[in-house]
């Protein structure tokens, strides 16, 4: 007999003795097998998305490392020593030459300082007896602070000088207490002889302009570098004690003067160990990504039936990502040219233009876990660093560096983000002493006859590239073939760190393969979810129909069972009556 509780049908099993509930559950379970397959399928796609995100994180980590070394100053550090750090310290960029310099310091730069001869008993004492004004001149500009209230204290005036929009960027005020009297001090903010403070008006103040005595005069620093300038009274002068425009790539910080004729030695060397650390960091981070891609796409052939990994055969991961990164490591640097000897005996090109020349190679033979990973031949790398550390640094960290390999043209500039890194073949014609036409990579370029300038046209990789013609003789220069001896080539170099970082930006960007693959897989999961939802609804209806069907059967069987019992009882009663 079936009964109903809270809208659900329950089987008593009294009608037939059959457990219809167990029967229906079993049939529903069979029907759910398709949903189970769909859910397993969904799980595999979800797992792939998780791996995409893991790979994305690993790539971005690599990019962070690359960005920390994608300029020459980041990749190639110069070590600087001085013979007397208490007198002079120095720093250097990659532009500094490895050499030594002797610095003589005659004078330090200093600012202008004025202090009142008399003073007040306290900074709380008024120094303006009537409404007044204060005028000073600085760097050729006269400034007047007007309507200073009568009764303004020394402290209030100091605060006014230091906060007023017209004075705070030029001078500062403070006080000096000699033990009995508080004096007012005014000083210029800038070092250098041209930064004199001239106080000309103190209307209403208890101190006259003449009361401000100069206790320190603004002056320039004076140095000689390697004995230059040679004259005894001649010096290199600057309005600072931190001088960065005398020795290329070197900033010297003056602390004390030297005795006449005495010098401080500054030594500049290449920090080779720091460069090795950067190379090792590059290799380690690239290998981390390569290992992850290997794990995601490998095929296990240890058993009779080969078994793939989660992303085995995924075109996007293997080729669009893995192979692209491999190609960057194995190819010549963008904008670099092979180093070669000319018939004249001279050399042209870049000393190092591929990582393999530095001993950075892909393990293609050993097998095992290191197969396909980068390895460093330390002897080869150290030899390259010893031979030409700047060339090594350029291969990793040239950051859109432009240069011409022909004396006929000079590289001027380009627009980063508009002008593509690469090689540009220039041809131009001069007629009647004027620049009349030019092409870059075969594309017509803009010419400015007045300035002898050639500029790459928009819509091409050379857009924004500006060069200047140096050979003004009539004629046609350059060659359509970039390999010809008379070809004029201009290069925009991009080191391996920058090239790989740019590739990772493409790979992980909104339109990159990782994003596209993830979107596609999410679309697949969404489709599976709809199928699962459809199946759930179908099975729910299937279970409901089964329940109703067997409930009616259970009830019918119960009814027949009751009728059978009545008939059996009646037959028994007839039999007992005839006897």
C-alpha positions in Angstrom: 0.0 0.0 0.0 1.3 3.5 -0.8 0.7 6.5 1.4 1.5 10.2 1.0 3.5 12.3 3.6 4.2 16.0 3.1 3.7 15.7 -0.7 6.1 12.7 -1.0 5.0 9.3 -1.9 6.2 6.5 0.4 5.8 2.8 -0.3 4.5 0.6 2.5 5.3 -2.5 0.5 2.2 -4.1 1.9 0.6 -4.7 -1.4 3.1 -6.9 -3.1 5.9 -7.2 -0.7 8.1 -5.5 -3.2 10.5 -2.7 -2.2 9.5 -0.2 -4.9 11.6 2.6 -3.3 14.8 0.7 -3.6 13.8 -0.3 -7.2 13.2 3.4 -8.2 16.4 4.5 -6.5 18.3 1.9 -8.5 16.8 3.0 -11.7 17.4 6.7 -11.0 21.0 5.8 -10.1 21.5 4.2 -13.5 20.0 7.3 -15.2 22.4 9.5 -13.2 25.4 7.8 -14.7 25.4 10.3 -17.6 25.4 13.2 -15.1 28.4 11.6 -13.4 30.2 11.5 -16.7 29.3 15.1 -17.4 30.6 16.1 -13.9 33.8 14.3 -14.4 34.2 15.9 -17.8 33.5 19.3 -16.2 36.1 18.6 -13.5 38.8 17.9 -16.2 38.1 21.3 -17.9 38.1 23.1 -14.6 41.5 21.5 -13.7 42.9 22.8 -17.0 41.7 26.3 -16.1 43.5 26.0 -12.8 46.7 25.0 -14.6 46.3 28.0 -17.0 46.1 30.2 -14.0 49.1 28.5 -12.4 51.0 29.0 -15.7 49.9 32.7 -15.8 51.2 33.3 -12.3 54.5 31.7 -13.2 54.8 33.8 -16.3 54.1 37.0 -14.4 56.7 36.0 -11.8 59.2 35.6 -14.6 58.2 38.9 -16.0 58.8 40.6 -12.7 62.3 39.2 -12.7 62.9 40.3 -16.3 61.7 43.9 -15.6 64.2 44.1 -12.8 67.0 43.7 -15.3 65.7 45.1 -18.6 67.9 48.3 -18.6 71.6 48.5 -18.7 71.8 50.2 -15.4 69.8 47.4 -13.8 71.6 44.6 -15.4 75.2 45.9 -15.4 76.3 47.6 -12.2 79.6 49.4 -11.7 81.5 49.1 -8.5 83.1 52.3 -7.4 85.8 52.8 -4.7 87.5 55.9 -3.4 90.7 56.3 -1.6 89.1 58.5 1.1 85.3 57.9 1.5 85.2 60.5 4.3 86.2 63.1 1.7 84.5 61.9 -1.4 82.1 59.1 -2.4 80.9 58.2 -5.9 78.4 56.0 -7.8 78.4 55.0 -11.4 76.0 53.8 -14.0 76.6 51.4 -16.9 77.7 54.4 -19.0 80.8 54.8 -16.9 84.1 53.5 -18.3 86.2 51.1 -16.3 89.0 53.3 -15.2 90.3 55.5 -12.4 90.2 59.2 -11.8 92.0 61.6 -9.5 89.9 64.3 -7.9 91.2 67.4 -6.2 88.7 69.4 -4.2 89.4 73.0 -3.6 86.1 74.2 -2.3 82.7 72.8 -1.3 79.5 74.4 -2.6 77.4 76.1 0.1 74.4 78.3 0.5 74.0 81.8 1.8 73.2 82.4 5.5 72.4 85.6 7.3 71.9 86.1 11.1 70.9 89.2 13.1 73.6 90.6 15.2 71.1 91.5 18.0 68.1 89.4 19.0 65.2 88.9 21.4 65.0 87.3 24.8 62.6 84.7 23.5 61.2 83.5 20.2 57.8 84.5 21.8 58.9 88.1 21.9 57.3 90.4 19.3 59.7 91.6 16.6 57.3 93.8 14.7 56.4 97.0 16.5 54.0 98.1 13.8 52.4 96.7 10.7 55.4 96.0 8.3 56.9 94.2 5.4 59.9 92.1 4.6 61.7 92.3 1.2 64.5 90.1 -0.1 65.9 89.1 -3.5 67.0 85.7 -4.5 68.1 84.3 -7.9 67.3 87.7 -9.5 63.8 87.9 -8.1 62.6 90.4 -5.5 60.0 89.1 -3.0 58.1 91.2 -0.5 55.9 89.8 2.3 53.5 92.6 3.2 51.0 93.5 5.9 52.9 91.7 8.6 50.8 92.4 11.7 52.2 94.5 14.5 53.1 92.3 17.4 54.2 89.4 15.3 56.7 87.4 17.3 60.0 86.0 16.1 58.4 82.5 16.1 55.4 83.8 14.1 57.7 85.4 11.6 59.8 82.2 11.2 56.6 80.3 10.5 55.5 82.9 8.0 58.7 82.8 6.0 58.7 79.0 6.0 55.0 78.7 5.0 54.5 81.6 2.6 54.0 80.6 -1.0 56.3 83.4 -2.2 59.2 82.6 0.1 59.1 78.9 1.1 60.7 77.7 -2.1 63.6 80.2 -1.9 64.6 80.8 1.7 64.1 79.4 5.2 64.1 81.1 8.6 65.1 79.7 12.0 66.6 80.9 15.2 69.9 80.6 17.0 70.0 80.9 20.8 73.5 81.9 22.1 72.5 81.3 25.6 71.2 84.7 26.4 69.7 86.0 23.2 67.7 84.5 20.4 68.9 85.6 16.9 66.9 85.3 13.7 68.6 83.4 10.8 67.7 83.5 7.1 69.3 81.2 4.7 68.9 80.3 1.0 67.8 76.9 0.0 70.2 76.4 -2.9 73.9 75.9 -3.0 76.1 77.9 -5.4 77.5 81.4 -5.9 74.5 82.6 -7.9 72.1 82.0 -5.0 72.8 85.0 -2.8 70.1 86.2 -0.3 69.9 90.0 -0.2 67.7 91.4 2.5 66.7 95.0 1.6 63.6 96.0 3.6 62.4 95.2 7.2 59.7 97.8 7.7 58.2 97.6 11.2 60.7 95.0 12.4 63.1 95.7 15.3 66.0 94.5 13.0 67.1 96.7 10.2 68.3 95.1 6.9 71.8 96.0 7.9 71.4 94.0 11.1 71.5 90.8 9.1 75.1 89.8 8.9 76.3 87.3 6.3 77.8 84.3 8.3 78.2 82.1 5.3 78.5 83.1 1.6 77.0 81.2 -1.2 79.7 79.6 -3.3 80.3 76.9 -5.9 82.2 73.7 -5.4 85.6 73.7 -7.2 87.4 70.6 -8.4 90.0 69.3 -10.8 89.6 65.9 -12.5 92.8 64.2 -13.5 94.6 67.5 -13.3 92.1 69.3 -15.4 91.9 72.3 -15.7 95.6 72.6 -15.6 95.9 76.2 -14.6 96.7 76.7 -10.9 93.7 79.0 -10.4 91.4 77.3 -12.8 88.7 74.9 -11.5 85.6 73.1 -12.6 82.8 74.8 -10.7 79.3 73.5 -9.9 76.5 74.8 -7.7 76.3 71.4 -5.9 78.4 69.0 -4.0 76.8 66.0 -5.9 78.3 66.3 -9.4 77.1 64.0 -12.2 78.0 65.9 -15.3 81.7 66.0 -15.3 82.7 62.3 -15.6 80.4 60.3 -18.0 78.2 58.0 -15.9 79.8 58.9 -12.6 78.3 60.9 -9.7 80.8 62.2 -7.2 79.7 63.4 -3.8 82.0 66.0 -2.2 82.3 66.0 1.6 85.5 67.7 2.4 88.2 69.7 0.6 91.6 68.2 -0.1 95.0 69.7 0.7 96.3 71.7 -2.2 97.7 69.3 -4.8 96.3 66.3 -3.1 93.8 64.1 -4.8 91.3 61.4 -4.0 91.4 58.4 -6.3 88.1 57.1 -7.7 88.2 53.5 -9.2 85.4 52.2 -11.4 85.1 48.5 -12.1 82.5 46.2 -13.4 80.5 44.2 -10.9 80.9 40.9 -12.7 79.5 38.8 -9.9 76.3 40.9 -9.9 75.9 40.3 -13.6 76.4 36.5 -13.1 73.7 36.6 -10.5 71.4 38.3 -13.0 72.1 35.7 -15.6 71.5 32.9 -13.1 68.3 34.5 -12.1 67.2 34.8 -15.7 68.0 31.1 -16.4 66.3 29.9 -13.1 63.1 31.8 -13.7 62.9 30.7 -17.4 63.5 27.1 -16.3 60.7 27.4 -13.7 58.2 28.2 -16.5 59.7 25.6 -18.8 59.4 22.9 -16.1 55.8 23.8 -15.6 55.0 23.6 -19.3 56.8 20.3 -19.5 54.8 18.8 -16.7 51.5 20.1 -18.2 52.2 18.6 -21.6 54.4 15.6 -21.1 53.4 12.0 -22.2 54.2 9.1 -19.8 55.4 6.2 -21.9 56.6 4.1 -19.0 53.7 1.7 -19.4 52.4 -0.1 -22.5 49.7 2.5 -23.0 51.1 6.1 -23.2 49.4 8.4 -20.8 49.2 12.2 -21.4 49.2 15.0 -18.9 46.3 17.4 -18.3 47.3 19.7 -21.2 49.1 17.2 -23.5 48.5 18.2 -27.1 47.2 21.7 -26.2 48.4 23.8 -29.1 48.2 27.0 -27.2 50.4 25.9 -24.3 53.0 23.9 -26.4 53.4 26.3 -29.4 52.0 29.7 -28.6 53.6 29.8 -25.2 56.3 27.2 -24.8 57.8 27.4 -28.3 57.6 31.2 -28.4 59.7 31.4 -25.2 62.2 28.9 -26.6 62.5 30.8 -29.8 63.3 34.0 -27.9 66.1 32.3 -26.0 67.6 30.6 -29.1 67.3 33.4 -31.6 69.5 36.4 -32.4 68.6 39.5 -30.3 66.2 42.0 -32.0 68.1 44.8 -33.7 71.4 43.0 -33.0 73.7 42.0 -35.9 76.3 39.3 -36.2 79.9 40.2 -35.4 82.0 39.9 -38.5 85.4 40.9 -39.8 85.5 43.2 -42.8 88.1 42.9 -45.6 89.8 45.9 -44.2 90.5 44.0 -41.0 88.0 46.0 -39.0 85.0 44.4 -37.3 81.4 45.3 -37.4 78.3 44.1 -35.6 77.6 43.2 -32.0 80.2 41.2 -30.1 77.4 39.1 -28.6 74.0 38.8 -30.3 72.8 35.4 -29.1 72.6 33.8 -25.7 74.5 30.7 -26.9 77.6 32.9 -27.4 77.5 33.5 -23.6 77.3 29.8 -22.8 73.5 29.7 -22.2 72.1 26.7 -24.0 69.1 24.4 -24.0 69.8 20.9 -22.7 68.7 18.8 -25.7 70.6 15.6 -25.0 70.8 14.5 -21.4 67.2 13.4 -21.0 65.6 13.2 -17.6 64.3 16.2 -15.6 66.8 18.6 -17.1 66.0 17.9 -20.7 64.8 21.0 -22.4 65.9 23.3 -19.6 68.5 26.1 -19.9 72.0 25.5 -18.7 75.0 27.9 -18.2 78.5 27.1 -19.3 80.2 29.2 -16.5 83.6 29.2 -18.2 82.1 30.6 -21.4 80.0 33.2 -19.5 82.9 34.3 -17.4 85.1 34.6 -20.5 82.5 36.8 -22.2 82.2 39.0 -19.1 85.9 39.4 -18.9 86.2 40.2 -22.6 83.3 42.7 -23.0 80.9 43.0 -20.1 79.0 45.9 -21.8 78.3 43.7 -24.8 77.0 41.0 -22.5 74.8 43.5 -20.7 73.4 44.9 -24.0 72.3 41.4 -25.1 70.2 41.1 -22.0 69.2 44.7 -21.3 69.4 47.0 -24.3 66.2 48.9 -23.9 65.2 50.1 -27.4 68.7 51.4 -27.9 69.1 53.1 -31.3 72.3 53.2 -33.3 73.6 53.5 -36.9 76.3 51.3 -38.3 77.1 53.8 -41.1 78.9 57.1 -41.0 76.5 58.4 -43.6 73.6 58.7 -41.1 73.3 59.4 -37.4 70.6 57.9 -35.3 68.6 60.7 -33.6 65.6 59.3 -31.8 62.5 57.0 -32.0 59.2 56.7 -30.2 59.0 53.8 -27.9 55.8 51.9 -28.3 55.4 53.3 -31.9 58.7 52.4 -33.5 59.3 48.7 -33.4 62.7 47.4 -32.3 64.5 45.9 -35.3 66.8 46.6 -38.2 66.1 49.4 -40.7 67.6 49.6 -44.1 68.0 53.3 -45.2 68.4 54.7 -48.7 68.4 58.4 -49.6 69.2 60.7 -52.5 70.9 64.1 -52.5 70.7 66.3 -55.6 71.8 69.9 -55.9 73.1 69.8 -52.4 69.7 69.0 -51.0 68.2 65.9 -49.5 65.3 65.1 -51.9 64.0 61.6 -51.0 64.6 58.7 -48.7 63.2 55.3 -47.9 63.4 53.1 -44.8 63.0 49.4 -45.4 61.7 50.3 -48.9 58.9 52.5 -47.5 58.9 56.2 -48.5 60.1 58.3 -45.5 59.6 61.9 -44.6 62.6 64.2 -45.4 63.4 67.6 -44.0 65.9 69.3 -46.4 66.5 72.1 -43.9 67.7 69.8 -41.1 68.9 66.8 -43.2 66.5 64.7 -41.2 64.7 61.5 -42.3 61.7 60.3 -40.3 59.9 57.0 -40.7 56.3 57.3 -41.9 53.3 56.1 -39.9 51.7 52.8 -40.5 55.1 51.0 -40.7 57.4 49.5 -38.1 59.8 52.4 -38.6 57.2 55.0 -37.7 58.7 57.7 -35.6 62.3 56.7 -36.3 64.4 59.8 -36.9 67.9 59.9 -38.4 70.1 62.6 -39.8 72.1 62.5 -43.0 75.8 63.3 -42.4 77.1 62.8 -45.9 75.8 65.8 -47.9 77.5 65.1 -51.2 75.2 64.6 -54.2 74.4 61.0 -54.9 72.3 58.0 -54.0 73.3 56.2 -50.8 72.4 52.9 -49.3 71.3 49.6 -51.0 68.0 47.8 -51.3 69.7 44.7 -50.0 70.5 44.9 -46.3 73.3 42.4 -46.8 75.2 44.6 -49.3 78.4 46.1 -48.2 77.1 49.6 -48.9 73.8 49.1 -47.1 73.0 51.7 -44.5 71.5 50.0 -41.4 70.0 51.6 -38.3 69.2 49.3 -35.4 66.8 49.6 -32.5 68.1 47.0 -30.1 65.9 45.2 -27.6 67.6 42.8 -25.2 66.4 39.4 -24.3 64.9 40.5 -21.0 62.8 43.1 -22.7 61.9 40.8 -25.6 60.8 38.1 -23.3 58.9 40.5 -21.0 57.1 41.9 -24.0 56.1 38.3 -25.1 54.8 37.6 -21.7 52.7 40.7 -21.8 51.2 39.4 -25.1 50.7 35.9 -23.7 49.0 36.9 -20.5 47.1 39.9 -21.9 43.3 40.0 -22.6 43.8 38.9 -26.2 46.7 36.5 -25.4 46.5 32.7 -25.8 46.1 32.0 -22.0 43.1 34.3 -21.8 41.6 32.9 -25.0 42.1 29.3 -23.9 40.6 30.1 -20.4 37.6 31.8 -22.0 37.1 28.8 -24.3 37.3 26.3 -21.5 34.9 28.4 -19.4 32.5 28.4 -22.3 32.8 24.6 -22.5 32.2 24.3 -18.7 29.1 26.6 -19.1 27.8 24.2 -21.8 28.4 21.2 -19.6 26.6 22.9 -16.7 23.6 23.4 -19.0 23.6 19.7 -19.9 23.9 18.7 -16.3 20.9 21.0 -15.4 18.9 19.5 -18.2 19.7 16.0 -17.0 18.9 16.9 -13.4 15.5 18.1 -14.5 14.9 15.1 -16.7 15.9 12.6 -14.0 13.7 14.5 -11.4 10.8 14.1 -13.8 11.8 10.5 -14.4 11.9 9.7 -10.7 8.6 11.4 -10.2 6.9 9.4 -12.9 8.3 6.2 -11.6 7.2 7.0 -8.1 3.6 7.7 -9.3 3.6 4.6 -11.5 4.8 2.2 -8.9 2.6 3.9 -6.2 -0.4 3.1 -8.3 0.8 -0.4 -8.9 1.5 -0.9 -5.2 -2.0 0.3 -4.4 -3.6 -2.0 -7.0 -1.7 -5.0 -5.8 -2.8 -4.2 -2.3 -6.4 -4.0 -3.5 -6.1 -7.4 -5.2 -4.4 -8.9 -2.2 -7.4 -7.8 -0.1 -9.8 -9.3 -2.6 -7.9 -12.5 -2.6 -8.0 -12.6 1.1 -11.8 -12.1 1.1 -12.3 -14.9 -1.6 -10.1 -17.3 0.4 -12.1 -16.6 3.5 -15.4 -17.1 1.7 -14.3 -20.4 0.2 -13.3 -21.6 3.6 -16.7 -20.6 5.0 -18.5 -22.5 2.1 -16.5 -25.6 2.8 -17.2 -25.6 6.5 -21.0 -25.2 5.8 -21.3 -28.3 3.5 -19.6 -30.6 6.0 
